[in-house]
């Protein structure tokens, strides 16, 4: 794809600045680097995102949402070397393409160090995809509920609450106060270990905005009454997040408030935090959570008040987040995916026209001597007929008369005097062009039998398998083709 590089030549996305948790001066546009810290919102082509995610490979799934019709998030690598998170919506989520594009552009105008920012989207046909900054160090749910080596420290929990409050305040100041389904899976950790709020929750996520999907025990009371999310609903959800941070568990607000009323805070607090915090700090966070969880929406604090309350109780502010979180700095960067060739990219896109051009240009040079044998004119009658079938098939292939090409190449193969992997490859493509994927797969496999390390045979297998809906097998064939082609280029 020759036209990709200029359109997606993004500048550096991460500021080298390490802000103090107390710094409220400039969270927009990635901090002090201003608008140059992140690229402008971009409308990506489906081809680019297909290549970035290796055809939306199951190996690249980083999260799922939903049951029968999941909205899946994939990690992907753009041509410029930047990792992204690509959210692929179910077809029914956004039937109106204009509404989707307008909503994505509005969210894409936001730029903050407290957000996993939205970089672009794709809206081609029925495809609805969002592209955001990739956060390599897991979710708050992972570090808080499912930790491996150490529980999250008190100072880090306070920082998560503070940064989250800053994110909510920033969005509110930009007219995006509504956040759908705020929970521990929406808080992500960047390469420095700093918590970020996922931008995906800023999208309506459905045709009518009714997208609050948490367990009813955690749902704001007004949503239960009206079915609508308000800015006060977001503050209520923020309160449930404070309970998560206090307890290390996803505890229902009603149960937590009961414990708070009878002053049984020891049952509420995470036992792993014993000796790690002062009673005053714990009491202050409990008090703030209680205010957020008020039944009447008007009695809850606003986002600015949350920030002011939390800034006063921050601890170890000079310690980097990755140290508090207990991770290596810059850890968890995904391994480099396969770098696909032009043919590999065409296979991933199932671009049969491009494959036709490639096979036509390649000719018979990979037939290991067969092409030379076919050039001789000293044939028996049977061999001459076989050669004529090949020539007629090649003429039909060039003319894109794929049915005739299939007939002629079949006559060549049935002649039995010569064996050509290229003939099978060409007939395979003709079958694909004629919606005969099963027959195409058979030919691609036969080409592999004849020439066991021929990349083209595996490339065509991948296309046939993709067409048959066998995604995992197709990915394996594509990887094998890429590996074989790389081996050839080194020889």
BELVEN-V12618 format. One record per backbone hydrogen bond with DSSP energy under -0.5 kcal/mol. CO is the residue of the C=O (numbers start at 1). NH is the residue of the N-H. E is the energy in kcal/mol with one decimal. If there is no record, write none. Layout:
BEGIN
co = (CO/CO)
nh = (NH/NH)
e = (E/E)
END
This chain:
BEGIN
co = (1/3/4/6/8/13/17/20/22/27/27/28/30/31/33/34/35/42/42/45/46/47/48/49/50/51/52/53/57/58/60/63/65/70/72/73/73/74/76/76/78/82/83/84/85/85/86/86/87/87/88/90/90/91/92/95/96/97/98/99/100/101/102/103/104/105/106/107/111/112/114/115/116/117/117/119/120/121/122/124/128/129/130/131/131/132/134/138/139/140/141/141/142/153/154/155/156/157/158/159/160/161/162/163/164/165/166/167/168/169/170/171/171/172/177/179/183/184/184/186/186/187/188/189/190/191/192/194/196/196/197/198/199/200/201/209/211/215/216/217/220/220/221/222/223/230/231/232/233/234/235/236/237/238/239/240/241/242/243/244/246/249/252/253/254/255/256/257/258/259/260/263/264/264/265/265/270/271/273/278/279/280/281/282/283/284/285/286/287/288/289/291/295/296/297/302/303/304/305/306/307/308/310/311/316/317/320/320/321/322/322/324/328/330/338/341/342/343/344/345/346/346/347/350/351/352/353/354/355/356/357/358/359/362/364/367/369/370/371/372/372/373/377/380/381/382/383/384/385/386/387/388/389/390/391/392/393/394/395/396/397/400/401/402/403/404/405/406/407/408/409/410/411/412/413/420/421/422/423/424/425/426/427/428/429/430/431/432/436/437/438/439/440/441/442/443/444/445/446/447/451/453/454/454/455/456/457/458/459/460/461/462/463/464/465/466/469/470/471/472/473/474/475/476/477/478/479/480/481/482/483/484/485/486/487/488)
nh = (4/7/8/9/10/15/19/23/24/30/113/31/33/34/36/37/38/44/121/49/50/51/52/53/55/54/77/57/60/61/75/73/71/72/88/62/63/86/78/84/81/78/134/76/87/132/74/88/89/130/72/93/94/94/95/97/100/101/102/103/104/105/106/107/108/109/109/110/29/115/197/117/199/119/133/42/131/44/129/127/89/122/87/119/120/85/136/189/143/144/145/146/146/157/158/159/160/161/162/163/164/165/166/167/168/169/170/171/172/173/174/174/176/175/179/181/186/140/141/188/198/140/196/137/193/330/322/190/188/198/116/201/202/203/180/211/213/218/219/253/223/224/225/226/227/234/235/236/237/238/239/240/241/242/243/244/245/246/247/248/270/251/256/257/258/259/260/261/262/264/263/265/267/268/268/269/273/274/276/282/283/284/285/286/287/288/289/290/291/292/293/294/297/299/300/306/307/308/309/310/311/312/313/314/319/21/323/324/325/326/327/153/331/333/340/345/346/347/348/349/350/351/350/352/355/356/357/358/359/360/361/362/363/365/367/370/373/374/375/375/376/376/379/384/385/386/387/388/389/390/391/392/393/394/395/396/397/398/399/401/400/402/405/406/407/408/409/410/411/412/413/414/415/416/416/424/425/426/427/428/429/430/431/432/433/434/436/435/440/441/442/443/444/445/446/447/448/449/450/451/454/455/457/458/459/460/461/462/463/464/465/466/467/468/470/469/471/474/475/476/477/478/479/480/481/482/483/484/485/486/487/488/489/490/491/491)
e = (-1.1/-0.5/-1.8/-1.0/-1.6/-0.5/-0.6/-2.0/-0.7/-0.7/-1.6/-1.7/-0.5/-2.0/-1.1/-1.9/-0.6/-0.9/-1.9/-1.6/-2.5/-2.2/-2.3/-1.9/-4.1/-1.1/-2.1/-2.1/-1.8/-1.3/-2.8/-2.5/-2.4/-0.8/-3.4/-3.0/-1.3/-3.4/-0.5/-2.7/-2.1/-2.6/-1.0/-2.4/-0.6/-2.9/-2.9/-0.6/-0.6/-2.2/-1.3/-1.8/-0.6/-0.5/-0.5/-0.9/-2.1/-2.5/-2.6/-2.4/-2.6/-2.5/-2.0/-2.2/-2.7/-0.8/-0.7/-1.7/-2.4/-1.3/-2.8/-1.2/-1.3/-0.6/-2.3/-2.0/-2.8/-2.6/-2.4/-2.6/-2.6/-2.4/-2.4/-2.8/-1.8/-2.7/-0.6/-2.0/-1.9/-2.7/-2.3/-1.1/-0.8/-2.1/-2.4/-1.8/-2.5/-2.2/-2.3/-3.1/-2.5/-2.2/-2.4/-2.3/-2.5/-2.6/-2.8/-2.4/-2.3/-2.5/-1.0/-0.6/-3.1/-1.7/-0.5/-0.6/-1.9/-0.9/-1.6/-0.6/-2.8/-2.3/-3.3/-2.3/-1.9/-2.3/-1.0/-2.4/-2.9/-0.5/-2.4/-0.7/-1.8/-1.5/-3.0/-1.6/-0.7/-2.4/-1.2/-0.5/-0.8/-1.5/-1.3/-2.9/-2.1/-1.4/-1.4/-2.0/-2.3/-2.2/-2.0/-1.6/-1.8/-2.0/-1.8/-1.9/-2.3/-2.3/-2.7/-2.6/-2.6/-1.4/-2.2/-3.0/-1.6/-1.9/-2.3/-2.4/-1.6/-2.9/-1.4/-0.9/-0.9/-0.6/-0.5/-2.6/-2.0/-1.4/-3.0/-2.3/-2.9/-2.3/-2.1/-2.3/-2.5/-2.0/-2.4/-2.3/-1.9/-2.0/-1.5/-1.2/-0.6/-1.6/-1.6/-1.7/-2.0/-2.2/-2.1/-2.1/-2.1/-0.7/-1.1/-0.8/-1.6/-0.6/-0.7/-1.9/-2.7/-0.8/-2.4/-0.6/-2.1/-0.5/-0.8/-2.8/-2.0/-2.2/-2.4/-2.0/-0.7/-2.9/-0.6/-1.4/-1.9/-2.4/-1.9/-2.2/-2.8/-2.1/-2.2/-2.4/-1.7/-1.4/-1.9/-1.4/-2.0/-2.5/-0.6/-1.0/-0.6/-1.0/-1.3/-2.6/-2.3/-1.9/-2.4/-2.4/-2.2/-1.9/-2.5/-2.7/-2.3/-2.8/-2.1/-2.3/-2.5/-2.5/-1.9/-2.9/-1.1/-1.3/-2.2/-2.3/-1.9/-2.6/-2.9/-2.1/-1.9/-2.0/-2.5/-2.6/-1.3/-0.7/-0.7/-1.5/-2.4/-3.0/-2.7/-2.3/-2.0/-2.2/-2.4/-2.2/-2.7/-1.0/-2.6/-1.6/-2.0/-2.5/-1.8/-1.9/-2.4/-2.2/-1.9/-2.4/-1.5/-1.9/-2.0/-2.4/-1.6/-0.7/-0.9/-1.0/-2.7/-2.5/-1.6/-2.2/-1.7/-2.3/-2.6/-2.7/-2.5/-1.7/-2.7/-1.5/-1.3/-2.3/-2.5/-2.0/-2.2/-2.3/-2.4/-2.3/-2.4/-2.3/-2.4/-2.5/-2.5/-2.2/-2.1/-2.1/-2.1/-1.1/-0.9/-0.8)
END
